Amino acid sequence: MVPNKTIDELKQHYQLLVDDVTAIEYGYVPIPNYTVEENSYGYSRVSRDDWQSNGNEFAETAQCPERRKGTPWTKEEHRLFLLGLETYGKGDWRSISRNIVISRTPSQVATHAQKYFNRLKKNQHP
């Protein structure tokens, strides 16, 4: 129980959070300017200045980061990707990312799948 909140208010707040996560995963939210320093998972740290926002808009000082080159998929990640395809089917990239290939985002899984299926198609029709 949350004090001073009705069940309807909690449900509404939960739905807003779900909508926010969905918007982030689909790339509708601008990415903050990351620093160059990366941690062991390959993610960059966000400086506090870049994270300042004005309402739902990022501060004007935050600029879009340069596009980074993708990290090649490991054999293990690809094996997990194939397992995810078997488990969730073609198109459910979010579930594959969240539950199977947790080191990759849904967008990365979708891009990998697109390249994978293009290679399969190319190899079938020489």
MOPAC internal coordinates of N, CA, C and O (Angstrom, degrees):
PM7 1SCF
backbone

  N    0.0000 0     0.00 0     0.00 0    0    0    0
  C    1.4452 1     0.00 0     0.00 0    1    0    0
  C    1.5226 1   110.39 1     0.00 0    2    1    0
  O    1.2310 1   120.75 1   -38.00 1    3    2    1
  N    1.3114 1   116.16 1   142.00 1    3    2    1
  C    1.4526 1   122.12 1   176.48 1    5    3    2
  C    1.5223 1   107.19 1  -111.78 1    6    5    3
  O    1.2310 1   120.63 1   -56.51 1    7    6    5
  N    1.3322 1   116.40 1   123.49 1    7    6    5
  C    1.4698 1   118.26 1  -178.36 1    9    7    6
  C    1.5298 1   111.85 1   -64.21 1   10    9    7
  O    1.2310 1   121.07 1   -36.06 1   11   10    9
  N    1.3182 1   115.55 1   143.94 1   11   10    9
  C    1.4671 1   123.81 1   175.63 1   13   11   10
  C    1.5285 1   113.64 1    66.43 1   14   13   11
  O    1.2310 1   119.33 1  -161.23 1   15   14   13
  N    1.3167 1   118.89 1    18.77 1   15   14   13
  C    1.4659 1   122.01 1   177.75 1   17   15   14
  C    1.5245 1   108.93 1  -129.31 1   18   17   15
  O    1.2310 1   121.13 1   -43.35 1   19   18   17
  N    1.3343 1   115.45 1   136.65 1   19   18   17
  C    1.4583 1   119.54 1   176.16 1   21   19   18
  C    1.5297 1   108.86 1   -84.83 1   22   21   19
  O    1.2310 1   120.95 1   -13.88 1   23   22   21
  N    1.3100 1   115.78 1   166.12 1   23   22   21
  C    1.4728 1   120.15 1   177.74 1   25   23   22
  C    1.5244 1   110.11 1   -62.05 1   26   25   23
  O    1.2310 1   120.14 1   140.75 1   27   26   25
  N    1.3246 1   117.33 1   -39.25 1   27   26   25
  C    1.4695 1   120.42 1   178.64 1   29   27   26
  C    1.5333 1   111.54 1   -63.35 1   30   29   27
  O    1.2310 1   120.53 1   140.18 1   31   30   29
  N    1.3401 1   116.60 1   -39.82 1   31   30   29
  C    1.4678 1   119.83 1   177.88 1   33   31   30
  C    1.5244 1   111.13 1   -64.85 1   34   33   31
  O    1.2310 1   120.48 1   140.31 1   35   34   33
  N    1.3274 1   116.69 1   -39.69 1   35   34   33
  C    1.4591 1   120.65 1   177.56 1   37   35   34
  C    1.5210 1   111.57 1   -65.49 1   38   37   35
  O    1.2310 1   120.32 1   137.46 1   39   38   37
  N    1.3257 1   116.99 1   -42.54 1   39   38   37
  C    1.4671 1   120.53 1   178.06 1   41   39   38
  C    1.5278 1   110.76 1   -62.95 1   42   41   39
  O    1.2310 1   120.85 1   139.12 1   43   42   41
  N    1.3337 1   115.97 1   -40.88 1   43   42   41
  C    1.4655 1   120.23 1   179.35 1   45   43   42
  C    1.5348 1   110.24 1   -65.22 1   46   45   43
  O    1.2310 1   120.09 1   137.44 1   47   46   45
  N    1.3132 1   117.43 1   -42.56 1   47   46   45
  C    1.4600 1   121.69 1   178.48 1   49   47   46
  C    1.5313 1   110.62 1   -63.75 1   50   49   47
  O    1.2310 1   120.74 1   137.15 1   51   50   49
  N    1.3245 1   116.19 1   -42.85 1   51   50   49
  C    1.4636 1   121.02 1   178.31 1   53   51   50
  C    1.5322 1   110.01 1   -60.23 1   54   53   51
  O    1.2310 1   120.30 1   135.20 1   55   54   53
  N    1.3273 1   117.03 1   -44.80 1   55   54   53
  C    1.4646 1   120.30 1  -179.28 1   57   55   54
  C    1.5293 1   111.07 1   -63.68 1   58   57   55
  O    1.2310 1   119.99 1   142.66 1   59   58   57
  N    1.3268 1   117.62 1   -37.34 1   59   58   57
  C    1.4648 1   120.68 1   176.12 1   61   59   58
  C    1.5316 1   110.95 1   -62.27 1   62   61   59
  O    1.2310 1   120.74 1   139.42 1   63   62   61
  N    1.3364 1   116.20 1   -40.58 1   63   62   61
  C    1.4667 1   120.14 1   177.56 1   65   63   62
  C    1.5270 1   111.29 1   -64.65 1   66   65   63
  O    1.2310 1   120.49 1   136.71 1   67   66   65
  N    1.3218 1   116.67 1   -43.29 1   67   66   65
  C    1.4670 1   120.94 1   178.13 1   69   67   66
  C    1.5281 1   109.45 1   -61.11 1   70   69   67
  O    1.2310 1   120.12 1   136.34 1   71   70   69
  N    1.3308 1   117.38 1   -43.66 1   71   70   69
  C    1.4686 1   121.48 1   178.88 1   73   71   70
  C    1.5244 1   111.21 1   -62.51 1   74   73   71
  O    1.2310 1   120.57 1   140.37 1   75   74   73
  N    1.3430 1   116.52 1   -39.63 1   75   74   73
  C    1.4653 1   120.59 1   177.88 1   77   75   74
  C    1.5291 1   111.77 1   -62.71 1   78   77   75
  O    1.2310 1   120.76 1   133.87 1   79   78   77
  N    1.3150 1   116.15 1   -46.13 1   79   78   77
  C    1.4716 1   120.37 1   179.95 1   81   79   78
  C    1.5323 1   110.05 1   -62.77 1   82   81   79
  O    1.2310 1   120.59 1   137.65 1   83   82   81
  N    1.3237 1   116.47 1   -42.35 1   83   82   81
  C    1.4633 1   120.48 1   178.89 1   85   83   82
  C    1.5244 1   110.69 1   -61.90 1   86   85   83
  O    1.2310 1   120.40 1   136.29 1   87   86   85
  N    1.3339 1   116.83 1   -43.71 1   87   86   85
  C    1.4718 1   120.82 1   179.12 1   89   87   86
  C    1.5235 1   110.75 1   -62.08 1   90   89   87
  O    1.2310 1   120.29 1   140.50 1   91   90   89
  N    1.3196 1   117.05 1   -39.50 1   91   90   89
  C    1.4662 1   121.08 1   178.53 1   93   91   90
  C    1.5274 1   109.89 1   -65.12 1   94   93   91
  O    1.2310 1   120.34 1   133.55 1   95   94   93
  N    1.3349 1   116.96 1   -46.45 1   95   94   93
  C    1.4596 1   120.82 1  -177.48 1   97   95   94
  C    1.5240 1   112.50 1   -65.69 1   98   97   95
  O    1.2310 1   119.85 1   148.57 1   99   98   97
  N    1.3279 1   117.89 1   -31.43 1   99   98   97
  C    1.4594 1   120.61 1   179.56 1  101   99   98
  C    1.5240 1   112.70 1   -88.49 1  102  101   99
  O    1.2310 1   120.60 1  -178.05 1  103  102  101
  N    1.3379 1   116.45 1     1.95 1  103  102  101
  C    1.4512 1   120.05 1   175.52 1  105  103  102
  C    1.5146 1   115.16 1    80.47 1  106  105  103
  O    1.2310 1   119.82 1  -161.52 1  107  106  105
  N    1.3341 1   117.94 1    18.48 1  107  106  105
  C    1.4583 1   121.11 1   179.68 1  109  107  106
  C    1.5206 1   113.41 1   -81.66 1  110  109  107
  O    1.2310 1   120.24 1   169.35 1  111  110  109
  N    1.3263 1   117.15 1   -10.65 1  111  110  109
  C    1.4611 1   122.07 1  -178.88 1  113  111  110
  C    1.5260 1   107.89 1  -104.51 1  114  113  111
  O    1.2310 1   119.61 1   -49.35 1  115  114  113
  N    1.3430 1   118.35 1   130.65 1  115  114  113
  C    1.4687 1   119.19 1  -179.76 1  117  115  114
  C    1.5224 1   111.89 1   -61.81 1  118  117  115
  O    1.2310 1   121.36 1   -37.35 1  119  118  117
  N    1.3083 1   115.01 1   142.65 1  119  118  117
  C    1.4626 1   121.17 1  -179.68 1  121  119  118
  C    1.5230 1   108.10 1   -84.19 1  122  121  119
  O    1.2310 1   119.75 1   -47.58 1  123  122  121
  N    1.3375 1   118.08 1   132.42 1  123  122  121
  C    1.4631 1   119.99 1   178.48 1  125  123  122
  C    1.5270 1   110.63 1   -69.78 1  126  125  123
  O    1.2310 1   121.02 1   -16.72 1  127  126  125
  N    1.3224 1   115.65 1   163.28 1  127  126  125
  C    1.4583 1   121.53 1  -179.87 1  129  127  126
  C    1.5256 1   108.54 1   -75.79 1  130  129  127
  O    1.2310 1   119.99 1   -68.75 1  131  130  129
  N    1.3242 1   117.63 1   111.25 1  131  130  129
  C    1.4493 1   122.29 1  -178.37 1  133  131  130
  C    1.5215 1   110.92 1   -84.11 1  134  133  131
  O    1.2310 1   121.07 1   -29.19 1  135  134  133
  N    1.3201 1   115.57 1   150.81 1  135  134  133
  C    1.4557 1   119.73 1   173.08 1  137  135  134
  C    1.5178 1   108.46 1   -79.35 1  138  137  135
  O    1.2310 1   119.79 1    -9.61 1  139  138  137
  N    1.3010 1   118.01 1   170.39 1  139  138  137
  C    1.4500 1   121.74 1  -176.64 1  141  139  138
  C    1.5238 1   111.61 1   -77.32 1  142  141  139
  O    1.2310 1   120.16 1   156.03 1  143  142  141
  N    1.3244 1   117.30 1   -23.97 1  143  142  141
  C    1.4580 1   121.98 1  -176.69 1  145  143  142
  C    1.5220 1   110.54 1   -65.49 1  146  145  143
  O    1.2310 1   120.36 1   -52.90 1  147  146  145
  N    1.3259 1   116.91 1   127.10 1  147  146  145
  C    1.4530 1   121.18 1   179.16 1  149  147  146
  C    1.5148 1   109.89 1  -115.40 1  150  149  147
  O    1.2310 1   121.39 1   -30.75 1  151  150  149
  N    1.3273 1   114.94 1   149.25 1  151  150  149
  C    1.4594 1   118.86 1   175.58 1  153  151  150
  C    1.5242 1   109.43 1   -91.40 1  154  153  151
  O    1.2310 1   119.95 1     4.59 1  155  154  153
  N    1.3135 1   117.69 1  -175.41 1  155  154  153
  C    1.4602 1   121.20 1  -175.04 1  157  155  154
  C    1.5285 1   112.99 1   -67.26 1  158  157  155
  O    1.2310 1   119.50 1   164.83 1  159  158  157
  N    1.3237 1   118.55 1   -15.17 1  159  158  157
  C    1.4616 1   120.84 1   178.85 1  161  159  158
  C    1.5171 1   111.95 1   -92.19 1  162  161  159
  O    1.2310 1   120.04 1   179.66 1  163  162  161
  N    1.3352 1   117.53 1    -0.34 1  163  162  161
  C    1.4519 1   120.26 1   179.02 1  165  163  162
  C    1.5140 1   113.71 1    87.91 1  166  165  163
  O    1.2310 1   119.99 1  -176.99 1  167  166  165
  N    1.3271 1   117.63 1     3.01 1  167  166  165
  C    1.4528 1   120.56 1   178.17 1  169  167  166
  C    1.5240 1   109.86 1   -92.03 1  170  169  167
  O    1.2310 1   120.93 1   -33.14 1  171  170  169
  N    1.3131 1   115.84 1   146.86 1  171  170  169
  C    1.4549 1   120.07 1   178.83 1  173  171  170
  C    1.5154 1   110.61 1   -88.71 1  174  173  171
  O    1.2310 1   121.17 1   -28.70 1  175  174  173
  N    1.3077 1   115.37 1   151.30 1  175  174  173
  C    1.4613 1   119.63 1   174.15 1  177  175  174
  C    1.5226 1   108.95 1   -80.36 1  178  177  175
  O    1.2310 1   120.72 1   -34.14 1  179  178  177
  N    1.3040 1   116.22 1   145.86 1  179  178  177
  C    1.4518 1   121.63 1   177.85 1  181  179  178
  C    1.5122 1   108.39 1   -97.67 1  182  181  179
  O    1.2310 1   120.70 1   -50.89 1  183  182  181
  N    1.3280 1   116.27 1   129.11 1  183  182  181
  C    1.4581 1   117.69 1   176.77 1  185  183  182
  C    1.5273 1   108.87 1   -75.79 1  186  185  183
  O    1.2310 1   120.72 1   -28.63 1  187  186  185
  N    1.3182 1   116.23 1   151.37 1  187  186  185
  C    1.4590 1   121.41 1  -177.43 1  189  187  186
  C    1.5250 1   111.29 1   -60.62 1  190  189  187
  O    1.2310 1   119.94 1   143.59 1  191  190  189
  N    1.3419 1   117.72 1   -36.41 1  191  190  189
  C    1.4634 1   121.18 1  -179.53 1  193  191  190
  C    1.5288 1   111.75 1   -63.29 1  194  193  191
  O    1.2310 1   120.68 1   142.29 1  195  194  193
  N    1.3238 1   116.31 1   -37.71 1  195  194  193
  C    1.4545 1   120.20 1  -178.12 1  197  195  194
  C    1.5196 1   112.49 1   -71.94 1  198  197  195
  O    1.2310 1   120.12 1   158.41 1  199  198  197
  N    1.3066 1   117.37 1   -21.59 1  199  198  197
  C    1.4435 1   122.31 1  -174.55 1  201  199  198
  C    1.5178 1   111.76 1   -89.45 1  202  201  199
  O    1.2310 1   120.08 1   172.55 1  203  202  201
  N    1.3341 1   117.45 1    -7.45 1  203  202  201
  C    1.4562 1   119.84 1   178.59 1  205  203  202
  C    1.5197 1   108.46 1   -64.22 1  206  205  203
  O    1.2310 1   121.23 1   -42.11 1  207  206  205
  N    1.2988 1   115.25 1   137.89 1  207  206  205
  C    1.4562 1   117.48 1   178.83 1  209  207  206
  C    1.5168 1   110.04 1  -134.95 1  210  209  207
  O    1.2310 1   121.87 1   -20.17 1  211  210  209
  N    1.3046 1   114.02 1   159.83 1  211  210  209
  C    1.4474 1   121.65 1   177.97 1  213  211  210
  C    1.5259 1   105.88 1  -116.32 1  214  213  211
  O    1.2310 1   119.64 1   -82.76 1  215  214  213
  N    1.3182 1   118.30 1    97.24 1  215  214  213
  C    1.4601 1   121.72 1  -172.99 1  217  215  214
  C    1.5145 1   108.35 1    67.41 1  218  217  215
  O    1.2310 1   120.69 1    57.36 1  219  218  217
  N    1.3351 1   116.29 1  -122.64 1  219  218  217
  C    1.4603 1   120.20 1   178.79 1  221  219  218
  C    1.5287 1   111.89 1   -98.21 1  222  221  219
  O    1.2310 1   120.35 1  -178.15 1  223  222  221
  N    1.3365 1   116.94 1     1.85 1  223  222  221
  C    1.4619 1   120.38 1  -179.08 1  225  223  222
  C    1.5137 1   109.62 1  -102.28 1  226  225  223
  O    1.2310 1   120.26 1   -36.51 1  227  226  225
  N    1.3340 1   117.11 1   143.49 1  227  226  225
  C    1.4528 1   120.07 1   176.53 1  229  227  226
  C    1.5192 1   108.97 1   -73.61 1  230  229  227
  O    1.2310 1   120.83 1   -29.01 1  231  230  229
  N    1.3258 1   116.03 1   150.99 1  231  230  229
  C    1.4609 1   120.98 1   179.51 1  233  231  230
  C    1.5183 1   109.40 1   -58.91 1  234  233  231
  O    1.2310 1   120.60 1   -30.84 1  235  234  233
  N    1.3430 1   116.47 1   149.16 1  235  234  233
  C    1.4581 1   120.01 1  -177.51 1  237  235  234
  C    1.5203 1   112.38 1   -61.48 1  238  237  235
  O    1.2310 1   120.12 1   157.95 1  239  238  237
  N    1.3482 1   117.37 1   -22.05 1  239  238  237
  C    1.4616 1   119.57 1  -179.13 1  241  239  238
  C    1.5238 1   111.97 1   -72.47 1  242  241  239
  O    1.2310 1   120.19 1   156.82 1  243  242  241
  N    1.3321 1   117.24 1   -23.18 1  243  242  241
  C    1.4680 1   119.47 1   179.79 1  245  243  242
  C    1.5216 1   109.14 1   -76.61 1  246  245  243
  O    1.2310 1   120.61 1   -52.77 1  247  246  245
  N    1.3210 1   116.43 1   127.23 1  247  246  245
  C    1.4560 1   120.66 1  -179.19 1  249  247  246
  C    1.5152 1   108.97 1  -114.74 1  250  249  247
  O    1.2310 1   121.21 1   -21.42 1  251  250  249
  N    1.3155 1   115.30 1   158.58 1  251  250  249
  C    1.4647 1   119.44 1   178.22 1  253  251  250
  C    1.5246 1   108.99 1   -66.26 1  254  253  251
  O    1.2310 1   120.53 1   -43.60 1  255  254  253
  N    1.3199 1   116.59 1   136.40 1  255  254  253
  C    1.4590 1   118.99 1   179.23 1  257  255  254
  C    1.5235 1   110.22 1   -72.82 1  258  257  255
  O    1.2310 1   120.99 1   -22.26 1  259  258  257
  N    1.3298 1   115.71 1   157.74 1  259  258  257
  C    1.4496 1   119.06 1   174.29 1  261  259  258
  C    1.5169 1   108.11 1   -65.38 1  262  261  259
  O    1.2310 1   121.01 1   -32.00 1  263  262  261
  N    1.3126 1   115.67 1   148.00 1  263  262  261
  C    1.4571 1   119.45 1   178.61 1  265  263  262
  C    1.5225 1   109.41 1   -68.85 1  266  265  263
  O    1.2310 1   120.90 1   -51.84 1  267  266  265
  N    1.3396 1   115.88 1   128.16 1  267  266  265
  C    1.4563 1   120.33 1  -178.59 1  269  267  266
  C    1.5172 1   109.84 1   -95.32 1  270  269  267
  O    1.2310 1   121.13 1   -31.05 1  271  270  269
  N    1.3119 1   115.45 1   148.95 1  271  270  269
  C    1.4609 1   120.84 1   175.90 1  273  271  270
  C    1.5255 1   108.65 1   -67.00 1  274  273  271
  O    1.2310 1   120.75 1   -36.58 1  275  274  273
  N    1.3023 1   116.16 1   143.42 1  275  274  273
  C    1.4513 1   120.57 1   179.29 1  277  275  274
  C    1.5205 1   112.11 1   -70.31 1  278  277  275
  O    1.2310 1   121.50 1   -28.98 1  279  278  277
  N    1.3035 1   114.73 1   151.02 1  279  278  277
  C    1.4630 1   120.72 1   176.00 1  281  279  278
  C    1.5246 1   107.76 1   -88.06 1  282  281  279
  O    1.2310 1   119.75 1   -52.55 1  283  282  281
  N    1.3282 1   118.09 1   127.45 1  283  282  281
  C    1.4687 1   119.53 1  -179.75 1  285  283  282
  C    1.5289 1   111.61 1   -58.47 1  286  285  283
  O    1.2310 1   121.28 1   -33.83 1  287  286  285
  N    1.3363 1   115.16 1   146.17 1  287  286  285
  C    1.4562 1   120.64 1   178.14 1  289  287  286
  C    1.5176 1   109.65 1   -75.10 1  290  289  287
  O    1.2310 1   121.01 1   -40.76 1  291  290  289
  N    1.3092 1   115.66 1   139.24 1  291  290  289
  C    1.4664 1   120.30 1   176.33 1  293  291  290
  C    1.5286 1   108.72 1   -80.59 1  294  293  291
  O    1.2310 1   120.70 1   -15.32 1  295  294  293
  N    1.3214 1   116.27 1   164.68 1  295  294  293
  C    1.4703 1   120.12 1   176.46 1  297  295  294
  C    1.5245 1   110.60 1   -60.75 1  298  297  295
  O    1.2310 1   120.95 1   142.50 1  299  298  297
  N    1.3345 1   115.78 1   -37.50 1  299  298  297
  C    1.4616 1   120.19 1   179.62 1  301  299  298
  C    1.5297 1   111.29 1   -66.15 1  302  301  299
  O    1.2310 1   120.15 1   137.45 1  303  302  301
  N    1.3308 1   117.32 1   -42.55 1  303  302  301
  C    1.4666 1   120.18 1   177.66 1  305  303  302
  C    1.5305 1   110.22 1   -62.18 1  306  305  303
  O    1.2310 1   120.47 1   138.06 1  307  306  305
  N    1.3402 1   116.71 1   -41.94 1  307  306  305
  C    1.4667 1   119.79 1   179.24 1  309  307  306
  C    1.5279 1   110.66 1   -65.17 1  310  309  307
  O    1.2310 1   120.07 1   139.78 1  311  310  309
  N    1.3321 1   117.47 1   -40.22 1  311  310  309
  C    1.4661 1   120.95 1   176.95 1  313  311  310
  C    1.5349 1   110.23 1   -60.18 1  314  313  311
  O    1.2310 1   121.21 1   136.54 1  315  314  313
  N    1.3396 1   115.30 1   -43.46 1  315  314  313
  C    1.4692 1   119.74 1   177.99 1  317  315  314
  C    1.5314 1   111.08 1   -65.73 1  318  317  315
  O    1.2310 1   120.63 1   142.91 1  319  318  317
  N    1.3284 1   116.41 1   -37.09 1  319  318  317
  C    1.4648 1   121.17 1   177.06 1  321  319  318
  C    1.5358 1   110.00 1   -59.14 1  322  321  319
  O    1.2310 1   120.33 1   134.06 1  323  322  321
  N    1.3303 1   116.97 1   -45.94 1  323  322  321
  C    1.4641 1   120.83 1   179.28 1  325  323  322
  C    1.5325 1   110.81 1   -63.50 1  326  325  323
  O    1.2310 1   120.60 1   141.18 1  327  326  325
  N    1.3319 1   116.45 1   -38.82 1  327  326  325
  C    1.4620 1   120.78 1   175.49 1  329  327  326
  C    1.5316 1   110.31 1   -62.52 1  330  329  327
  O    1.2310 1   120.62 1   138.03 1  331  330  329
  N    1.3302 1   116.42 1   -41.97 1  331  330  329
  C    1.4597 1   120.96 1   177.71 1  333  331  330
  C    1.5191 1   112.42 1   -63.16 1  334  333  331
  O    1.2310 1   120.40 1   140.83 1  335  334  333
  N    1.3344 1   116.83 1   -39.17 1  335  334  333
  C    1.4684 1   120.43 1   176.20 1  337  335  334
  C    1.5243 1   110.40 1   -60.79 1  338  337  335
  O    1.2310 1   121.13 1   136.86 1  339  338  337
  N    1.3161 1   115.45 1   -43.14 1  339  338  337
  C    1.4653 1   120.88 1   178.92 1  341  339  338
  C    1.5292 1   110.76 1   -63.40 1  342  341  339
  O    1.2310 1   121.17 1   138.12 1  343  342  341
  N    1.3269 1   115.37 1   -41.88 1  343  342  341
  C    1.4673 1   120.94 1  -175.10 1  345  343  342
  C    1.5266 1   112.60 1   -75.69 1  346  345  343
  O    1.2310 1   120.03 1   131.52 1  347  346  345
  N    1.3478 1   117.55 1   -48.48 1  347  346  345
  C    1.4649 1   121.45 1  -171.78 1  349  347  346
  C    1.5202 1   114.30 1  -107.23 1  350  349  347
  O    1.2310 1   120.36 1   165.80 1  351  350  349
  N    1.3250 1   116.92 1   -14.20 1  351  350  349
  C    1.4583 1   119.75 1   179.28 1  353  351  350
  C    1.5186 1   112.88 1    85.81 1  354  353  351
  O    1.2310 1   122.07 1   -13.95 1  355  354  353
  N    1.3250 1   113.65 1   166.05 1  355  354  353
  C    1.4616 1   121.47 1  -178.44 1  357  355  354
  C    1.5314 1   109.36 1   -68.56 1  358  357  355
  O    1.2310 1   120.71 1   -53.38 1  359  358  357
  N    1.3177 1   116.26 1   126.62 1  359  358  357
  C    1.4615 1   120.81 1   175.76 1  361  359  358
  C    1.5127 1   115.39 1   109.80 1  362  361  359
  O    1.2310 1   119.69 1   159.06 1  363  362  361
  N    1.3187 1   118.20 1   -20.94 1  363  362  361
  C    1.4724 1   119.96 1  -179.33 1  365  363  362
  C    1.5294 1   109.50 1   -92.29 1  366  365  363
  O    1.2310 1   121.45 1  -117.32 1  367  366  365
  N    1.3175 1   114.83 1    62.68 1  367  366  365
  C    1.4676 1   121.41 1  -174.28 1  369  367  366
  C    1.5186 1   111.58 1   -65.45 1  370  369  367
  O    1.2310 1   120.35 1   146.20 1  371  370  369
  N    1.3264 1   116.93 1   -33.80 1  371  370  369
  C    1.4534 1   119.80 1  -178.94 1  373  371  370
  C    1.5297 1   111.18 1   -64.00 1  374  373  371
  O    1.2310 1   120.33 1   135.59 1  375  374  373
  N    1.3271 1   116.97 1   -44.41 1  375  374  373
  C    1.4713 1   119.99 1   179.12 1  377  375  374
  C    1.5200 1   111.08 1   -66.43 1  378  377  375
  O    1.2310 1   120.74 1   140.13 1  379  378  377
  N    1.3354 1   116.19 1   -39.87 1  379  378  377
  C    1.4635 1   119.46 1   178.53 1  381  379  378
  C    1.5270 1   109.50 1   -62.12 1  382  381  379
  O    1.2310 1   120.68 1   137.28 1  383  382  381
  N    1.3183 1   116.30 1   -42.72 1  383  382  381
  C    1.4629 1   121.04 1   179.96 1  385  383  382
  C    1.5298 1   111.76 1   -67.08 1  386  385  383
  O    1.2310 1   120.41 1   134.32 1  387  386  385
  N    1.2985 1   116.83 1   -45.68 1  387  386  385
  C    1.4742 1   120.71 1  -176.26 1  389  387  386
  C    1.5266 1   113.19 1   -70.74 1  390  389  387
  O    1.2310 1   120.60 1   145.94 1  391  390  389
  N    1.3299 1   116.45 1   -34.06 1  391  390  389
  C    1.4544 1   119.15 1  -169.85 1  393  391  390
  C    1.5251 1   115.54 1  -112.58 1  394  393  391
  O    1.2310 1   119.72 1   158.79 1  395  394  393
  N    1.3187 1   118.15 1   -21.21 1  395  394  393
  C    1.4594 1   120.04 1  -174.31 1  397  395  394
  C    1.5280 1   111.52 1  -118.52 1  398  397  395
  O    1.2310 1   120.37 1   118.75 1  399  398  397
  N    1.3247 1   116.90 1   -61.25 1  399  398  397
  C    1.4674 1   121.00 1  -178.88 1  401  399  398
  C    1.5305 1   106.94 1  -102.05 1  402  401  399
  O    1.2310 1   120.70 1  -107.32 1  403  402  401
  N    1.3205 1   116.27 1    72.68 1  403  402  401
  C    1.4615 1   120.41 1  -171.25 1  405  403  402
  C    1.5281 1   112.98 1   -71.41 1  406  405  403
  O    1.2310 1   120.22 1   169.69 1  407  406  405
  N    1.3213 1   117.19 1   -10.31 1  407  406  405
  C    1.4678 1   120.49 1   178.62 1  409  407  406
  C    1.5261 1   111.88 1   -82.65 1  410  409  407
  O    1.2310 1   119.88 1   176.35 1  411  410  409
  N    1.3431 1   117.84 1    -3.65 1  411  410  409
  C    1.4638 1   122.58 1  -177.33 1  413  411  410
  C    1.5187 1   110.95 1  -125.55 1  414  413  411
  O    1.2310 1   121.12 1   -31.19 1  415  414  413
  N    1.3396 1   115.46 1   148.81 1  415  414  413
  C    1.4620 1   121.00 1   177.85 1  417  415  414
  C    1.5262 1   109.70 1   -80.49 1  418  417  415
  O    1.2310 1   120.15 1   -16.11 1  419  418  417
  N    1.3425 1   117.32 1   163.89 1  419  418  417
  C    1.4686 1   119.26 1   176.33 1  421  419  418
  C    1.5361 1   112.45 1   -56.92 1  422  421  419
  O    1.2310 1   120.26 1   142.03 1  423  422  421
  N    1.3194 1   117.11 1   -37.97 1  423  422  421
  C    1.4711 1   119.75 1   178.72 1  425  423  422
  C    1.5173 1   111.23 1   -64.84 1  426  425  423
  O    1.2310 1   120.37 1   139.32 1  427  426  425
  N    1.3255 1   116.91 1   -40.68 1  427  426  425
  C    1.4612 1   120.31 1   178.58 1  429  427  426
  C    1.5279 1   110.77 1   -65.75 1  430  429  427
  O    1.2310 1   120.35 1   140.80 1  431  430  429
  N    1.3307 1   116.95 1   -39.20 1  431  430  429
  C    1.4601 1   120.47 1   178.24 1  433  431  430
  C    1.5326 1   109.62 1   -64.88 1  434  433  431
  O    1.2310 1   120.56 1   136.75 1  435  434  433
  N    1.3275 1   116.54 1   -43.25 1  435  434  433
  C    1.4680 1   120.49 1   179.72 1  437  435  434
  C    1.5225 1   111.33 1   -62.46 1  438  437  435
  O    1.2310 1   120.34 1   137.55 1  439  438  437
  N    1.3217 1   116.95 1   -42.45 1  439  438  437
  C    1.4594 1   121.21 1   178.89 1  441  439  438
  C    1.5269 1   110.53 1   -65.30 1  442  441  439
  O    1.2310 1   120.73 1   137.19 1  443  442  441
  N    1.3197 1   116.20 1   -42.81 1  443  442  441
  C    1.4671 1   120.19 1   177.75 1  445  443  442
  C    1.5283 1   110.21 1   -61.20 1  446  445  443
  O    1.2310 1   120.64 1   137.95 1  447  446  445
  N    1.3278 1   116.39 1   -42.05 1  447  446  445
  C    1.4661 1   120.79 1   179.67 1  449  447  446
  C    1.5282 1   110.53 1   -62.85 1  450  449  447
  O    1.2310 1   120.72 1   136.55 1  451  450  449
  N    1.3215 1   116.23 1   -43.45 1  451  450  449
  C    1.4683 1   120.09 1   180.00 1  453  451  450
  C    1.5297 1   110.25 1   -59.49 1  454  453  451
  O    1.2310 1   120.65 1   133.82 1  455  454  453
  N    1.3211 1   116.37 1   -46.18 1  455  454  453
  C    1.4687 1   120.29 1   179.39 1  457  455  454
  C    1.5265 1   110.56 1   -65.62 1  458  457  455
  O    1.2310 1   120.47 1   139.30 1  459  458  457
  N    1.3173 1   116.71 1   -40.70 1  459  458  457
  C    1.4613 1   122.18 1  -179.38 1  461  459  458
  C    1.5321 1   110.29 1   -61.59 1  462  461  459
  O    1.2310 1   120.30 1   131.66 1  463  462  461
  N    1.3453 1   117.04 1   -48.34 1  463  462  461
  C    1.4620 1   120.20 1  -178.64 1  465  463  462
  C    1.5251 1   111.45 1   -68.89 1  466  465  463
  O    1.2310 1   119.86 1   146.14 1  467  466  465
  N    1.3305 1   117.88 1   -33.86 1  467  466  465
  C    1.4668 1   120.23 1   175.30 1  469  467  466
  C    1.5279 1   111.06 1   -64.11 1  470  469  467
  O    1.2310 1   120.54 1   139.33 1  471  470  469
  N    1.3407 1   116.58 1   -40.67 1  471  470  469
  C    1.4693 1   119.81 1   177.55 1  473  471  470
  C    1.5252 1   110.89 1   -64.81 1  474  473  471
  O    1.2310 1   120.28 1   138.22 1  475  474  473
  N    1.3302 1   117.06 1   -41.78 1  475  474  473
  C    1.4678 1   120.27 1   178.24 1  477  475  474
  C    1.5325 1   110.63 1   -60.46 1  478  477  475
  O    1.2310 1   121.33 1   134.13 1  479  478  477
  N    1.3228 1   115.06 1   -45.87 1  479  478  477
  C    1.4667 1   120.39 1  -178.99 1  481  479  478
  C    1.5320 1   110.50 1   -63.18 1  482  481  479
  O    1.2310 1   120.70 1   137.12 1  483  482  481
  N    1.3272 1   116.26 1   -42.88 1  483  482  481
  C    1.4635 1   121.23 1  -179.61 1  485  483  482
  C    1.5306 1   110.86 1   -63.53 1  486  485  483
  O    1.2310 1   120.10 1   139.65 1  487  486  485
  N    1.3349 1   117.41 1   -40.35 1  487  486  485
  C    1.4624 1   121.70 1  -179.00 1  489  487  486
  C    1.5292 1   112.36 1   -72.81 1  490  489  487
  O    1.2310 1   119.82 1   156.29 1  491  490  489
  N    1.3299 1   117.94 1   -23.71 1  491  490  489
  C    1.4623 1   121.19 1   178.57 1  493  491  490
  C    1.5236 1   111.51 1   -78.38 1  494  493  491
  O    1.2310 1   120.33 1   150.18 1  495  494  493
  N    1.3320 1   116.97 1   -29.82 1  495  494  493
  C    1.4708 1   122.34 1  -177.66 1  497  495  494
  C    1.5169 1   109.99 1  -120.49 1  498  497  495
  O    1.2310 1   120.29 1   -97.23 1  499  498  497
  N    1.3479 1   117.05 1    82.77 1  499  498  497
  C    1.4712 1   119.54 1  -177.29 1  501  499  498
  C    1.5053 1   113.86 1   -68.80 1  502  501  499
  O    1.2310 1   120.10 1   180.00 1  503  502  501

